[in-house]
Amino acid sequence: MELAKITSKGQITLPINIRRALKLKDGDKVAFMEINGQYVLTNPTMLAIQQVQDAFSGFAEKRGLETEEDVAALIRKHRDERAE
């Protein structure tokens, strides 16, 4: 368990172990999420990446994409269509 003290302005300093675990750097933002009545601190960038991955889960199988070359070909096709 890690503790942080709240200043009179409502600020806290995240312990180094927490910053490292969340891969946070100077200037990064953090997100507070309520889950089942408890608040969880998370890295919003990593959360956004996970949400995108979840949204595209199963897409490759549905489109018959089996290799990186298949994906590259699909991207080229869409770029060509947009260029027209």
C-alpha positions, -999 to +999 in steps of 0.1 A: +000+000+000+012+035-009+001+067+008+000+103-004-007+134+016-033+159+004-021+196+005-044+225+014-049+230-024-061+194-028-029+183-045-010+150-040+024+137-050+021+102-064+047+079-050+074+069-074+064+032-074+029+042-085+042+065-113+065+037-126+037+011-125+014+034-145+043+045-168+036+082-160+061+110-169+062+147-159+032+165-174+011+133-179-025+133-167-042+107-146-078+095-146-099+086-116-125+060-123-153+049-100-157+011-100-182-005-077-180+023-052-142+025-052-120+050-070-092+038-091-063+059-104-052+050-140-032+063-169-058+077-194-035+070-224-033+033-215-070+033-209-077+048-243-055+022-260-073-006-242-106+008-253-095+009-289-082-026-287-115-038-272-135-020-299-115-037-327-114-071-310-124-097-336-122-073-366-093-091-382-111-125-381-143-110-395-124-094-424-103-125-430-070-108-421-044-134-411-010-117-416+005-082-413+006-082-451-032-086-452-036-056-429-011-035-450-031-044-481-064-034-465-048+000-454-035+006-489-069-002-504-086+023-481-060+050-488-064+045-525-101+048-522-099+080-502-074+095-527-099+091-555 
